Amino acid sequence: MNDMRDPNPPCAPEAGPADAQRLLGLVRALAAELRPGAQEVSTLGIDHSLERDFGLDSLARAELLTRIEHEFGAKLNEEALMAAETPRDLLRLTAHGAAAIPAAMLAVPVVPGAARTAAANRPPDSAATLMELIDWHAASHGDEVYAIFQGGENLSYASMRAGALAVASGLARQGLAPGDRVALMLPTGRDFFDVFFGALYAGCIPVPLYPPARLSQIEDHMRRSAGILANAEAAILVTVPPAKPLLRLLRAQCAALRQILAPADLGAAGDAPSGAGRGRADDIAFLQYTSGSTGNPKGVVLTHANLLANLRAMERAAHVSAADVFVSWLPLYHDMGLIGACMGSLQVGFRLVLLSPTDFLTRPASWLRAIHQHRGTVSAAPNFAYELCASKIEEKDLAGLDLSSWRLAYNGAEPVSPETIDNFTARFARYGFDRTAVAPVYGLAECSVGLAFPPAGRGPCIDEIDRDVLARQGIARAPDRSGRKALRLVSSGLPLPGHQIRIADPAGHELPERALGHVQFRGPSATTGYFRNPEATAGLFDGPWLKTGDMGYIAAGELYLTGRLKDIIIRAGQHLFPQELEEAISRVAGVRKGGVAVFPATDARSGTERLVVLAETREEDDEARSRLRAEIGHLAVDLMGMPVDEVVLVPPRTVLKTSSGKLRRAACRELYERGEIHSAPRAPWRQLLRIAISGASVQFARYLHQASAWIWGAWVWIVCLLFALPACLLVALLPGRALRRWLARASARVGLALTGLFPKIDGLPDLSGSAPVVIVANHASYTDVILLTAVLPPHFTFVAKQELLRSPPLAMLLNRLGCAFVERFDPARGIEDTSALEQRILGGESLVFFPEGTFRREPGLMPFRLGAFRCAARAQAPVVPIALIGTRSLLRDGRWWPSHAPLALVAGEATYASGDDWPALLRLRDAARDEIRSRLLEPDAAV
């Protein structure tokens, strides 16, 4: 008879905080055993999902049941436990089941620690807007410090909320309505937070603008800002008082601009506007204007949902908590400083230390000193900042410096140089800096801020590739033994949880690993487009994917960037990337660091492109300038295998840059082509002819490759229609399971041969015997089954997910082949299915499992479920791990057009379980998973 007791009766006693911590400790410990490298387990709370977040499948819940009953001395309702969604549901069960247990048994002391402190300062995931995060912090611990400013001023959560509400009241008095744009041009300080969050509380949309470095440049600076203000149709601009008179000149260019105010004009005490802070997740949180150097300004639309999704994904990837201290000098008008640091603090609860960007630029040691003083654990900066510290800080300014607390040193927002990494780590290792802290990252405003992060604590991963092969063939492969200097590229890491990255060709077709192409992405952090710019928005999307404008490739699941698409130089059929040459020239004695731009320029006489180097120098002597030109020319030949057409030496500050310090190559090219930089064209017609012929031949080869790929894909479908479909019909009609399986195996082999796919088989033992064997394989594509069917003896039975039975034709085919099925989402049914599989092995059947349970398009070996390993342990059958390589590239999830890829099947050694208890199952699972992961060129998606 089923147990019909109510698992949550009204009279059940309430579990106390101590019980909650004990139970949560059990769940976290079990989840940590299932995923030893997943550090985020320690941050999961009482309301996280047992299945989705903690990763507890049906067998893990059975083990959890045993542990809970032992810890709490209570007999629990098994059906209710299997139906529980969160640890809180389990807590109610323990409260009911432990009602008759003496209080002394429950009086287990709880030891406070960092994890508990971190959990207490982290807002719940139910918060849907930035205002809800602020409200929660102010209500929970309003007196605690949110940020420490340069000079020692502290800003508490309660004070920040009060200042924001005061500004919201001031905006309402100015007649602003929800949805109106409020531009703010303010330096780092309390005023910025008051105005930014005040606009949000008022229902308005803040638009951060770059503040000028000096008031003497305010007019020139504001001419550049006029386009942003006009596009945003900002109603009010809030800036520092000295700038107000000059900024009034903008009103003639920005018709919507009504007022130019100082923060004090808005901050007077008053009643908060009606509905203050009542926002929705899909409301626009703010407009982040890109720092592009040409064209109309583009305001990236970011909602609260976009921002919170990005912040939570970065939190998981970085394993940060409220115990961390984030030190930042990054400007607040830029996404990395505003979102990554300031909004990240609201999401995670870590302490924030804010410096002035100007102070860092004038005294770079102040950044490192702040990390030392506040025991900073996390900080971020563009590559130039690390190079500045490595080369410009004097030793006397580093006396007594201790950087041992710094565990995450993010490097992003511009190309990351491996030489800079080496220089910085070499210099500051003696001050306690650990190279494993270096974390090159990738992001863009269109994805809120972050898109790819490396595994925390791993350190930089540098790929050495043949630059000539990359330039000519678009393939990133290791250099040959000729001794030619390799191109070193730094990995930007893996896509953030919940996000995907792909590499596509110009036509939008996805490319295989290590193929150079356009970087595209999708995920919950992605913008819906640009504000009041439908043309640019239309150009942003490629179906569901967003274009980043960057070029790169993927290797082992990690992203490697080669440069901006608009900056790529195509010369003689080669793709040349200016960043490497610019960096090398910057190290030439006499050339100003960071004052180099490499770009193609149109030759007005021939109509072809010339490769131009624009380099800043203070040298005026003709002999010294000739030496510089010669050395730069030699560098170009060494690095790219060809000379540049012209080296233009110019005075300092000639090379144009954006407000965030990025090179404006297109603007430099325009300046050069207008003749405003003197040049002497040198383009012999013979050289131009060779370049044109070489470029045409390489382009023809690329078109031929694309055509052959399309033809091959079409041929695969022809084989499926003319050969595979009749084979499926025969499988459905033939009598006898053995005959049907033999036909399926023969059909799979012939199909692979007809399509030119001849998988490489390595290490596979003789499996033709009668003793039962359990095969476990990674799951990357629908083609996994075809490959295994072709390779394995026909007596093996595949274990499939129950959902496949929802398709009547597929269900009929799988049943005719004798497949076994398991339920993935009903824990109780899942245990029953596992028991049935045990009986089949005991009956002599050999089974094939995909312990990941499903597959996805992005690379990475996911956590293994335990069913296959319990079946093998109970039946004392050997487990043979098999790594399937290439099937993901052959047919990715979500695509139906195949791409030719080399296939391989690599088997590991057979392993027996040492018992059938929980530790033995984990050891067996880990041994098999490690065997597979060691052979896959993919990341570990379980950490």
C-alpha positions, 0 to 999 in steps of 0.5 A: 500500500502506498504511503498516503501521509501528507508530507507537510501536515499543518502540525509539522514543526518548523525547522530552525536555522541550525537544521537548515544549515545541517541539511544544506551542508548534506546537499552541498557535500553530496553535490561536491562529490558528484562534481568535485571541481564545481566550486559554485556548489558552495554558493548554492542555497536553500531554494536552488533546484536539486536537479538543475543546480545541485545536479542530483539525479535519482540515484543521488537522491537515494543516497541523499535519503540515506544521509538525511535519515542518518543525520536527522534520525528520522524516517522520511517519506521516499515518494515525497523526497523524490518529488522534492524540488529544492532543499527547502522542500527537504527541510519540511520533510525533515521537520515532520520526520524528526518530530519525535526525535529528542531535541538533544539529537538536533542540537548540533552546533553550526560553525559560522564561516566564510560561506555563511557570511557570503550567503548572508550578503548575497541577494536572492535570485528572485530579484528581477531588477537592479532596484530590487538588489539595492532594496534588499541590501539596504533592508538586510544590512543597510549600514554595511559598506557598498563602496570605498572611494579614493580618499577613504569616503565610504558609501553604505547600501542605505545611504546609496538608496537614500541618495538615489531616491532623492535624485528620483524625486528631483527628476520627478520635479523636473517633469521627467516621465518613465522612459525618458533618458537622463544623460550623466557625465560625471567622474567616479564618486558618490554623485554618479551612483546617486544620479544613475540609480536615481534615474532608475528609481524614477523609471527613467533610462540613464545614459552614461557619457565619458567625462572630459579629462580637462575642462579646457577640452570641454567644447571639443569633447562635447562635439563628439558627445552631441551625436550620442545625446541626439540619438538618445534624445536625452531630456536632461544632462547631469554634469559637474557645475563648472561644465554647465555653461559650456554644455549649454552650447549643445542644446542647439544640436540636441532638440530634446535636451531640456536642462543641463543640471548639476547633481546638487540640483536634483538631490534635495530631499523630497518625496520619492515619485509614485511607483519608485523602484517598481520596475520589470525585468524587461525594462531598459536598465540603461543605454551603453554607447559603444566606443566605435570611432566612425559612423553614427553612435550606437546605443546598446539596449540593455534590460534588467534581465540582460544585466542580471543574467550576465552578472549571475553567469559571471559569478558562476564562472568566476566563483566569486562571493561576498567574501571577495574584495573588488578593486577597480579604477575603471571608468564608470561610463564603461561597461567593464567598470559599471557592470562588472565591478559596481553592479557585480557588487550588488549581485554578489555582495563583495566589497568594492574599492573605487579609484579614479581613472585619472589617478591610475593613469598618472600614478599606476602604482596606486592601483597595486597599492590599493590591492595591497592595502584593502587585500583585494582579491579581484580586479580587472583592467585592459591589457595596456594597464598591465603593460604600464605597470610592468614597464613604467612603475619605478622600483621605489614605488613598490617597496613593501608591496604584497599582491598575494591576496589577488586571485583573479586578475581579469584582462579584457576590453582590448587584445590581450598580449602574451608578452604583456602577461609574461612581463607582468607576471615576471616582474610582480612574482616577487611581490606575491603575484601568482600567474594562475590569477591571470584571467584573459576574458572577452566581452562586448556591450552587446552581451552586457559585458562578459561573454567568455571567461577562463576556468578560475585559477587556471592561469592563461592558456596560450596557443602557438600557431602557424601564422602563414597557414592562418593567414593563407588558409584560415586554419589555426594549426601548430607550426611545422619544424621549419623554425619559423616564429609562431603566432602566439594567441591568448585564450579568452576562455569558455562561453559563460554558463547559458551562453553560446559562441560559434565561428561562422563564415561570411555566409553565416555557416558554422565552421569547425574547430580551429577554422578562422571566421566571424565570432557570433554568440547568443544567450540571455545577456544579449541585447535586443538591438541598438536604440533608435537605430533599426539599420544597425540593429538589422546588421547585428543579427544573423538569425538567432545569433549576434555578430560581434565584429571580431574574428577568431577560432575555437580550440578545445571549446575555448575562444581565441581572437585574432582581431576586429573584422573591420581591421583585418587586412587582406593582402595577396590573399592573406588575412593579416592582423594588425595588432601583433605588428603594432605591439612589436613596433611599439617595443622599438626604441624611439617609438612611442608606446601605444602610438602605432596604427597599422591599416590598409589604405587605398592607392588612388592611382592603382585602386589597390590597397597599401599596407601603412604603418603610422608610428609616433616618435619624438625623433627628429634626426634624419638618420634616427628616423631612417633607422626606425623605418628600416627596423619597422620594415624588418619587423614586418617581414619577420612577422608577416612574411612581407614588407609594408608599403609605407612607414609614416613617422608622426609626432606624439598624439597623432594616432587617433584613439577612442575615449577608452583608449582603443585605436581608431584605425579607420579614422587614421586611414581616413586622415592618411587618404585625405593627404593630411599625413604626408606620404610618398606612394610606392607601388610598382606595377609588377608587385601589384600584379603579383598581389592581385593574381595571388589574392585571386587564386587564394579567393578562388580556392576558398570559394571552391572549398565552400562549394565542395562543403555544400556539395558534400552536405547535399550528398549526405542527405541523398545517401540518407534518402536513397539508402538509409531510409529504405534500411530503416523500413527493412529494420521495421519489417524484418523478423528477428532482433538479431537480423534487424541489428545486423542490418542496422550495423551493415547500413551504418557502415555502408552509409559512412563509407558512401559519405567518405567518413572512415572513422579511426578506431583506437584501443577498442578491445574484442567485444564479440564475446558472450560476457556482458559489457557496459559501454559508456561514451560521451554524447555530442551529436545524433551521429554518435549512435550511427558511429557506435552502431557501425563499430560495435558488435550487433548484440549491444543494446543502446540505452535511450531517453524515454522522450524519444518514444514520443515520436511514433516512427522513431519509437517503432524503429527503436523498439524493433532494435530492442533499445532500452529506455530510461526516465530522466526527470521522474526520480522514482521512475528513474530508479525503477528503470535502472533496476530493470537495466540491471536485470538485463545485464544479469541476463547476459545483455551488453549495454551502451550508455550515454551517461551525460543524458543529452548533448548540446551544441557547445563543446564540453564534457558534461557531468555523468549520471550514475545509472550506468555505473550502478548497473555495472557494479551490481552485475559485476560487469566491466565498464569500457569508456569510449571517447567519440571525437568529431561527431559534434562538428559533423552535425551540431545540435540545432543544425541539419546540414552536416559539415565534413569532419574527421571521426575517431573512436578511442576506447580506454581500458575496461574497469571493474567496480570495487563494490556497489556502495556509493564511494565505489560508484563514484570511483568507477564513474570518475575513472571512466569519465577521466579516461574519456576526458583525457582523450577529448579536446574539449573542456570539462563542463562539470566544473 
